[in-house]
Amino acid sequence: MIDFATDSVFRLSECSPGDVEKHVGPILIPGEQLLWTFKTVRDFVAFTDKRIVAVNVQGLSGKKKDFTTLPYNKIQVFSIETAGTFDLDAELDLWFSTVGNIRFEFKGRVDIRAISQLIATYVLG
């Protein structure tokens, strides 16, 4: 499982779902859809209609990948922090009883409120 205490894994920029679909697609269940995708230089996070998939690309060649699934129905609490004037990063915090707090930091102009609505749709719905 990914070491969620390492902040560098989660400084994410929005990307096209096509950029990560070839990696995440094979682990999706029938009918599961990619909704929103973000990446760092090598790692990426995919929000689907069922879960969040965090992928840590390992090794020099990048062929080894760690896929961690975070089901929406296991989220107990979530919080967002919007970007400010000087701090341009937005943050999403998720709490799970088994792994504790997980933080995703988003670079640039990510609509963190829309991400919050996405999480709320599947956690509260």
C-alpha positions in Angstrom: 0.0 0.0 0.0 1.1 3.6 -0.7 2.8 5.4 2.2 0.2 8.2 2.7 2.5 10.1 5.0 4.7 11.1 2.0 3.3 14.4 0.7 5.3 14.4 -2.5 3.1 11.5 -3.9 0.1 13.7 -3.9 1.0 17.1 -5.4 -1.4 16.7 -8.2 -2.3 18.5 -11.4 -5.4 17.8 -13.4 -4.9 15.6 -16.5 -7.0 13.9 -19.2 -8.5 10.5 -18.2 -6.9 9.1 -21.3 -3.5 9.8 -19.7 -4.1 7.2 -17.0 -6.8 5.0 -18.5 -4.4 2.4 -19.9 -3.0 1.9 -16.4 -6.2 2.1 -14.3 -8.6 0.6 -16.9 -7.6 -3.1 -16.3 -8.5 -2.9 -12.6 -11.9 -1.3 -13.0 -15.0 -3.4 -12.5 -17.5 -3.7 -15.4 -19.5 -0.5 -15.7 -17.1 1.5 -13.5 -16.2 4.9 -15.1 -13.3 7.3 -14.7 -14.7 10.7 -13.7 -11.6 12.8 -12.9 -7.9 12.2 -13.0 -4.8 13.9 -11.6 -1.1 13.2 -11.8 2.3 14.2 -10.6 5.3 13.6 -12.8 4.9 9.8 -12.4 2.2 9.0 -9.9 -1.5 9.6 -10.4 -5.0 9.5 -8.8 -8.2 8.5 -10.5 -11.7 9.3 -9.1 -14.2 6.9 -10.5 -17.9 6.5 -9.7 -17.0 3.8 -7.1 -13.7 4.7 -5.6 -10.5 6.7 -5.6 -7.5 4.8 -7.1 -4.0 6.1 -6.1 -1.2 4.8 -8.1 2.5 5.0 -7.1 4.8 4.3 -10.0 8.0 2.7 -8.6 11.5 1.9 -9.8 13.6 3.5 -12.5 11.7 1.9 -15.4 8.3 2.7 -13.9 7.0 -0.7 -14.8 6.2 -1.6 -11.2 3.1 0.2 -9.8 1.3 0.2 -6.5 -2.5 0.5 -6.9 -4.3 1.5 -3.7 -8.1 1.6 -3.7 -10.0 4.0 -1.4 -13.7 3.1 -1.6 -16.1 6.1 -1.1 -18.3 4.0 1.2 -15.4 3.7 3.7 -14.8 7.5 4.0 -15.8 8.6 7.5 -15.0 12.3 7.3 -13.7 14.5 4.5 -12.6 18.1 4.4 -11.4 20.5 1.7 -9.2 23.6 1.8 -9.5 26.1 -1.0 -6.6 27.9 -2.6 -5.7 31.3 -1.4 -4.0 34.4 -2.7 -0.5 33.3 -1.8 -1.0 29.6 -1.2 -2.3 28.4 -4.6 -2.7 24.8 -3.6 -6.0 23.2 -2.7 -6.3 20.2 -0.4 -8.6 17.3 0.2 -8.4 15.4 3.5 -10.1 12.0 3.8 -10.4 10.0 7.0 -10.7 6.2 7.1 -10.9 4.1 10.3 -8.3 1.6 9.0 -5.6 3.9 7.5 -6.3 7.3 9.2 -6.0 10.6 7.4 -5.1 10.8 3.7 -4.3 14.2 2.1 -4.3 15.0 -1.6 -2.7 18.4 -2.5 -3.8 19.8 -5.8 -1.6 22.3 -7.7 -3.1 25.1 -9.9 -6.7 26.0 -10.4 -8.4 22.8 -9.5 -12.1 23.2 -8.6 -11.8 21.7 -5.1 -15.5 22.4 -4.4 -16.5 20.2 -7.3 -14.3 17.5 -5.9 -16.0 17.9 -2.6 -19.4 17.5 -4.3 -18.1 14.4 -6.0 -17.1 12.9 -2.7 -20.3 13.9 -1.0 -22.4 12.4 -3.8 -20.9 8.9 -3.2 -20.4 9.2 0.6 -23.8 10.7 1.5 -25.9 9.4 -1.5 
